[in-house]
Amino acid sequence: MALRPLHELHHRRHGRNLGLGIVLAALIVIIFGLTMVKVQNGEFGRAPGTADSVTQRTEGQGG
């Protein structure tokens, strides 16, 4: 039994899957990079809108 050549549909799917994989990998790299920057700046422990971040922001603004 001989092997059949790949159908044209398989080539298109492969290209689409490769493109999607590259986009997902780029998204993961961006999220990882943003997380590393937040951790290094020490902003990871504070949630936006909490009492600590609100009081620090209002004290620093021309008060």
Secondary structure, DSSP 8 states (H G I E B T S, - for coil): -------HHHHHHHHHHHHHHHHHHHHHHHHHHHHHHHHHHT-SSS-TTSHHHHHHHHHTS--
